Amino acid sequence: MKIEEVKSTAKTQRISAHSHIKGLGLDENGVPIQMAAGLVGQESAREAAGLVVDMIRSKKMAGRALLLAGPPGTGKTAIALAIAQELGNKVPFCPMVGSEVYSTEIKKTEVLMENFRRAIGLRIRETKEVYEGEVTELTPVETENPAGGYGKTVSHVIIGLKTAKGTKQLKLDPTIYESLQKEKVDVGDVIYIEANSGAVKRQGRSDTFATEFDLEAEEYVPLPKGDVHKKKEVVQDVTLHDLDCANARPQGGHDIMSMMGQLMKPKKTEITDKLRKEINKVVNKYIDQGIAELVPGVLFIDEVHMLDIETFTYLHRALESAIAPIVIFATNRGRCKIRGTEDIISPHGIPLDLLDRLLIIRTLPYNKPELLQILKLRAATEGIAIEDEALTALSEIGTNSTLRYAAQLLTPASLTARAEGASRIAPPHVRAVHTLFLDAKSSARILTQHSDKYMK
């Protein structure tokens, strides 16, 4: 007798550096809770970020910029991601790094503008004529193949749709039958069919079948109200960059060259300013007519000191544009030279005229109790069992070196504990891995002591 174990269908996700962040962790009055939603400490920075989220939601922040400034490992990226989580997935969030602009294929300013457009959403509302209801009957009617042979072809499909108000039987084109098969539509499913395009959308299973099984993998939806044939508002979310790309791509003909062009991997193409202006005109017309609504998202530029003087001057223009997202910069530099200049020293490596436009949020280094809380949170996120004494030892290491180094020791310490047959990380395991790996400060100290042994 063969027994097979059924594998779990639960989605396993890779744990990244900020997997534990679920939001800003503020109460209903916007006051930060000391440890909430994956964030620890940084109360004033989180409260300021909460105000920014409120401004974004009330659409009073577009075209303004924010700077998160603080030493490395103080939670700048974490706060930016928390802002994105607070806004929800309907608001576009586009993260990038300052050095991304130095692409070999397209201009620096083009990379910036592309990301600016990626961070601006457009919510288009369309009223469409649809047939909606629960499928009560699905019968394909076959006829002899006109081309001859033994096979039969589907001439039309009879489909029965039921709503709370009544039922209707429809005779559909065979191409719609293919769409029904692609959507895996079955009797008992709630679907809608667009009258003009014939597009089929399966919404879920009717909730009258909801008690069939103890465990449900299916999404159940209520029986639609109203008539089967009705007008329905359909909402689509696109970004301006999607519109740019859709219009920039040449619509190929049927000749061999256009076919080859479509098959070959497309190179990054620059979208002209002229095309963008045309798209802006259409977008503004849609907004005036009330068909579409602009959703300014967030563009997050990390390591902003990597941008040079040319891109900084371009940012001025981009921020003043009528259609501009909320821009959040982050940097861990103090006073340093502006890239692309000979001798201009400026705070954070950002020109003073641009700094003048920014709201600056400061992040501060964590103290020992906060380090302990963060390490405990990371251990729980990574599913690592650790003793309290070992956590205290790790937080001491973090205080002397950095939080990132202490967090990185968690996994090697858990592997050491497992190799020794222990179920939890104990202080000896932490000390063992701490002697095996160097942190940045120790490595720099060794380099200084033995500088004569290294290549200059």
Buried (B, 14 or more C-beta within 10 A) or exposed (E): EEEEEEEEEEEEEEEEEBBBBBBBBBEEEEEBEEBBBBBBBBBEBBBBBBBBBEBBEEEEBBBBBBBBBBEEBBBBBBBBBBBBBBBEEEBBBBBBEBEBBEEEEBBBBBBBBBBBBBBBBBBBEEEBEBBBBBBBBBEBEEEEEEEEEEEEEBBBBEBBBBBEEEEBEBEBEBEBBEBBEEBEBEEBBBBBBBBEEEBBBBBEBBBEBEEEEEEEEEEBBBBBEBBBBBEBEEEEBBBBBBBBBEBBEEEEEEEEEEEEEEEEEEEEEBBEEEBBEEBBEEBBEBBEEEBBBBBBBBBBBBBBBBBBEBBBBBBEEBBEBEBBBBBBBBBBBEEBBBBEEEEEEBBBBBBEEBBEBBBBBBBBBBEEEBBBBBBBBBBEBBEBEBBEEBBBBBBBBBBEBBBBBBBBBBBBBBBBBEEEEBEEBBBBBBBBBBEEEBBEEBEEEEEEEEEEEEEE
